[in-house]
Amino acid sequence: MLTAPFMFHIHGDPDDYGRYTDSYYIRVLKALGFRPVIVERQGRFFGVAAGLVKIFQNWLAGRGYRMARWRALTGLVQRLGFVLDARLSGAAGVLGNHTTGFGIVAVKSRCASESAQ
């Protein structure tokens, strides 16, 4: 079981090598001998929007702005985003092509030497 952020700032620069999609995880897990059971997007368009609002809030806070009202607004946007994203599970186009990350469950079959023990 693993999770992987998608909408995330560059971290560990220059060692941030990429943003991988659900099809990437399925392909790589199969190549490594895993059987992907679930590769699920964890957030949709409105979750990404809420994340961007939070990034903006942190940017303002770092410049000395008072954030009490922004924190309340961010909390409201995040809660609303969860509700709206839940309704987008089958959406296509712009609303369906955004995600905050992936939740992945995969199973690797035991190799013959492990089974014998």
MIKOLVEX-715445 format. One record per atom (N, C-alpha, C): x, y, z. Coordinates in steps of 0.2 Angstrom, whole numbers, padded with zeros to 4 digits, always signed. Example, Ala and Ser with C-alpha at 12.3 -4.5 7.8 and 13.67 -1.06 7.14 Angstrom:
% residues 2
+0066-0028+0039;+0062-0022+0039;+0066-0016+0039;+0064-0011+0035;+0068-0005+0036;+0064+0000+0039;
END
This chain:
% residues 117
+0004-0006+0000;+0000+0000+0000;+0005+0006+0000;+0003+0011-0004;+0007+0017-0004;+0002+0023-0007;+0005+0029-0005;+0001+0035-0008;+0007+0039-0011;+0005+0043-0016;+0009+0047-0019;+0006+0054-0021;+0009+0059-0018;+0006+0066-0020;+0007+0067-0027;+0003+0071-0030;+0003+0073-0037;+0004+0081-0038;-0001+0084-0035;-0001+0092-0035;+0004+0094-0029;+0010+0095-0030;+0014+0096-0025;+0020+0100-0027;+0023+0104-0023;+0029+0109-0025;+0035+0105-0026;+0040+0107-0030;+0046+0104-0031;+0050+0104-0024;+0052+0098-0022;+0055+0097-0016;+0062+0093-0017;+0067+0094-0013;+0073+0091-0014;+0076+0093-0020;+0075+0099-0023;+0078+0101-0029;+0085+0101-0029;+0089+0098-0033;+0087+0096-0040;+0084+0088-0040;+0083+0085-0035;+0081+0078-0035;+0074+0076-0036;+0070+0081-0038;+0063+0079-0039;+0062+0077-0046;+0061+0071-0048;+0062+0068-0054;+0055+0068-0058;+0049+0069-0055;+0044+0069-0060;+0037+0068-0056;+0032+0068-0060;+0025+0067-0057;+0022+0062-0061;+0020+0056-0058;+0018+0050-0061;+0011+0049-0061;+0008+0047-0066;+0000+0046-0067;-0002+0039-0065;-0008+0038-0064;-0011+0031-0063;-0008+0026-0068;-0008+0027-0074;-0006+0022-0079;+0002+0021-0078;+0006+0026-0076;+0013+0024-0074;+0013+0019-0069;+0010+0020-0063;+0010+0016-0058;+0008+0009-0059;+0003+0008-0063;+0000+0001-0066;+0006-0002-0070;+0009+0002-0074;+0014-0001-0079;+0020-0003-0075;+0022+0001-0070;+0028-0001-0066;+0027-0006-0061;+0021-0006-0058;+0020-0012-0053;+0020-0018-0057;+0017-0019-0063;+0016-0025-0066;+0023-0027-0068;+0028-0022-0071;+0034-0024-0072;+0038-0027-0067;+0037-0025-0060;+0040-0027-0054;+0037-0033-0051;+0032-0036-0055;+0029-0042-0052;+0023-0041-0048;+0021-0035-0047;+0015-0034-0043;+0009-0034-0047;+0003-0036-0044;-0003-0035-0047;-0007-0029-0044;-0008-0024-0047;-0011-0018-0045;-0018-0020-0043;-0020-0019-0037;-0027-0021-0035;-0031-0014-0036;-0028-0009-0033;-0032-0002-0033;-0027+0003-0035;-0028+0007-0040;-0025+0013-0041;-0030+0019-0041;-0031+0023-0036;-0036+0027-0036;-0034+0034-0035;-0037+0039-0038;-0036+0046-0037;-0039+0048-0031;-0035+0052-0027;-0037+0054-0020;-0041+0061-0020;-0040+0065-0025;-0043+0071-0025;-0044+0073-0032;-0049+0077-0033;-0051+0079-0040;-0049+0087-0041;-0053+0090-0046;-0052+0097-0048;-0053+0102-0042;-0058+0101-0038;-0059+0105-0032;-0054+0104-0026;-0051+0098-0026;-0046+0097-0021;-0040+0100-0023;-0038+0100-0029;-0032+0104-0032;-0033+0111-0031;-0039+0114-0032;-0041+0121-0031;-0040+0123-0024;-0042+0119-0019;-0041+0120-0012;-0034+0120-0010;-0030+0116-0013;-0023+0115-0012;-0020+0122-0014;-0022+0124-0020;-0019+0131-0022;-0021+0136-0018;-0027+0137-0015;-0029+0142-0010;-0024+0141-0004;-0023+0135-0002;-0019+0134+0004;-0011+0137+0003;-0009+0135-0003;-0002+0137-0005;-0002+0145-0005;-0007+0148-0008;-0007+0156-0008;-0008+0158-0001;-0012+0155+0003;-0012+0157+0011;-0005+0157+0014;-0002+0151+0013;+0005+0151+0016;+0010+0156+0013;+0009+0158+0007;+0013+0163+0004;+0012+0170+0007;+0005+0171+0008;+0004+0177+0011;+0006+0177+0019;+0005+0172+0022;+0008+0172+0029;+0015+0173+0030;+0019+0170+0025;+0026+0171+0025;+0028+0178+0024;+0024+0182+0021;+0025+0189+0020;+0022+0194+0026;+0020+0191+0031;+0017+0194+0037;+0010+0196+0037;+0006+0194+0032;-0001+0195+0032;-0005+0192+0038;-0010+0195+0041;-0014+0191+0046;-0018+0186+0042;-0019+0180+0045;-0022+0175+0041;-0028+0172+0044;-0031+0175+0049;-0037+0172+0052;-0043+0171+0047;-0044+0177+0043;-0050+0176+0038;-0048+0171+0033;-0041+0171+0031;-0039+0167+0025;-0040+0159+0028;-0038+0158+0034;-0038+0151+0036;-0046+0149+0036;-0050+0153+0038;-0057+0151+0038;-0060+0150+0031;-0058+0154+0027;-0059+0153+0020;-0056+0147+0017;-0050+0146+0018;-0047+0140+0016;-0050+0133+0018;-0052+0133+0025;-0056+0128+0028;-0062+0127+0024;-0066+0132+0023;-0072+0131+0019;-0071+0129+0012;-0066+0131+0009;-0065+0129+0002;-0063+0122+0002;-0059+0120+0007;-0057+0112+0007;-0063+0108+0008;-0068+0110+0013;-0073+0106+0014;-0078+0105+0008;-0079+0111+0005;-0083+0111-0001;-0080+0107-0007;-0073+0108-0007;-0070+0104-0012;-0071+0096-0011;-0071+0094-0005;-0072+0087-0004;-0079+0084-0006;-0084+0089-0005;-0091+0087-0007;-0091+0087-0014;-0089+0092-0018;-0089+0093-0025;-0085+0087-0028;-0079+0086-0026;-0075+0080-0028;-0078+0074-0028;-0082+0072-0023;-0085+0066-0022;-0090+0065-0028;-0093+0070-0030;-0098+0070-0036;-0094+0069-0043;-0088+0070-0043;-0084+0070-0049;-0081+0063-0051;-0082+0058-0047;-0078+0052-0048;-0078+0049-0055;-0083+0050-0059;-0083+0048-0066;-0082+0054-0071;-0081+0060-0069;-0080+0066-0073;-0075+0065-0078;-0076+0068-0084;-0071+0068-0089;-0069+0075-0091;-0064+0076-0095;-0061+0083-0096;-0058+0086-0091;-0058+0093-0090;-0054+0097-0086;-0056+0095-0078;-0062+0094-0077;-0064+0092-0070;-0062+0085-0068;-0061+0080-0073;-0059+0074-0071;-0051+0072-0072;-0048+0077-0075;-0041+0076-0076;-0036+0079-0071;-0039+0081-0065;-0035+0084-0060;-0035+0079-0054;-0029+0079-0050;-0029+0075-0044;-0024+0078-0040;-0025+0077-0033;-0020+0079-0028;-0015+0073-0027;-0017+0067-0029;-0012+0061-0028;-0016+0055-0029;-0012+0049-0028;-0015+0042-0029;-0014+0038-0022;-0019+0034-0021;-0019+0029-0016;-0018+0022-0020;-0013+0018-0018;-0012+0012-0022;-0011+0006-0018;-0015+0001-0019;-0014-0006-0016;-0012-0011-0021;-0006-0014-0020;-0004-0019-0025;-0002-0025-0021;-0002-0031-0024;+0000-0037-0021;+0005-0041-0025;+0010-0043-0022;+0016-0047-0026;+0015-0054-0024;+0015-0058-0029;+0014-0065-0028;+0021-0068-0025;+0021-0073-0021;+0027-0076-0018;+0031-0079-0023;+0037-0079-0023;+0041-0083-0027;+0042-0090-0025;+0044-0094-0029;+0044-0102-0027;+0048-0103-0021;+0054-0100-0021;+0058-0101-0015;+0055-0099-0008;+0051-0094-0008;+0048-0092-0002;+0042-0097+0000;+0039-0099-0005;+0033-0104-0004;+0036-0111-0001;+0042-0113-0003;+0045-0119+0000;+0047-0119+0007;+0048-0113+0010;+0050-0112+0017;+0044-0113+0021;
END
